[in-house]
Amino acid sequence: MPKARELTEVERFYIENNPQKSDEEIASQMKGVGARSIEKYRASVPATEEPDKRDSITETREERIDRLGNGPKSGDLIAKQSGASIMTQQSSEVSDARAIVHGTRMNKSEYESKNKDKIHKPQG
């Protein structure tokens, strides 16, 4: 019987990150590696927590809106130089994220109160 070879880094990574697959299934995908080698390697690796069972912080929608609403404003990230203002990528991303968190719908009275001091008012 030929001598068993050592597992490569890639093979070890694959075995560690595919716990749902059986030893035989993984061995069939790796040339020169038997199911017993995979079983032996899995036994030598310390058990890790599954990603679903990690401790996580839960927050309500209102807490999330408050936390994200207190971050930097998109106006803080606009590039200003010699009379010109340019929206940067970061400013655009913050603006998009805040629109998702706060929502983008306004009723007519909210829209008029927000835009009452603007120079241009849209028709309709």
Secondary structure as UniProt FT lines:
FT   HELIX           9..16
FT   TURN            19..20
FT   HELIX           23..29
FT   TURN            31..32
FT   HELIX           35..44
FT   HELIX           51..53
FT   HELIX           61..69
FT   HELIX           74..77
FT   STRAND          79..81
FT   TURN            82..83
FT   STRAND          84..86
FT   HELIX           89..102
FT   HELIX           108..114
FT   TURN            116..117
//
